[in-house]
Amino acid sequence: MKKTSSIKSLKSRDKNNKVVCRRDGKGKKRFYVINKDNPRMKAKQ
């Protein structure tokens, strides 16, 4: 999974990419790019 400073640019790499916001174990918000069809596109910020 890639760590990146720009989630917006990774969202446009594939048409199936989705940006979701989830909380980690410490309560911080993390943004993830997920792709069910091509898992290599996963990323987090």
C-alpha positions in Angstrom: 0.0 0.0 0.0 1.4 3.4 -1.0 1.5 6.3 1.3 1.1 9.6 -0.5 0.6 13.3 0.0 -1.9 13.7 -2.8 -5.0 11.4 -2.7 -6.7 13.3 -5.5 -4.1 12.4 -8.1 -4.3 8.7 -7.1 -8.1 8.7 -7.4 -7.8 9.5 -11.1 -5.4 6.6 -11.9 -8.2 4.1 -12.4 -12.0 4.5 -13.0 -12.8 2.0 -10.1 -10.8 3.9 -7.5 -12.8 5.2 -4.5 -11.7 7.5 -1.7 -12.9 6.5 1.7 -12.3 8.1 5.1 -11.8 5.7 8.1 -10.6 6.0 11.6 -7.5 4.2 12.7 -7.1 2.6 16.2 -6.1 5.9 17.8 -9.2 7.8 16.5 -7.4 9.7 13.7 -9.0 10.1 10.3 -7.2 8.3 7.5 -8.0 8.6 3.8 -7.7 5.5 1.7 -8.0 4.8 -2.0 -9.6 1.4 -2.5 -10.2 -0.6 -5.6 -11.9 -4.0 -5.6 -11.0 -4.9 -9.2 -7.3 -4.0 -9.0 -5.9 -4.2 -5.4 -2.5 -2.8 -6.5 -4.1 0.7 -6.6 -4.5 0.8 -2.8 -3.1 3.9 -1.1 -3.5 5.8 2.2 -2.8 9.3 3.5 
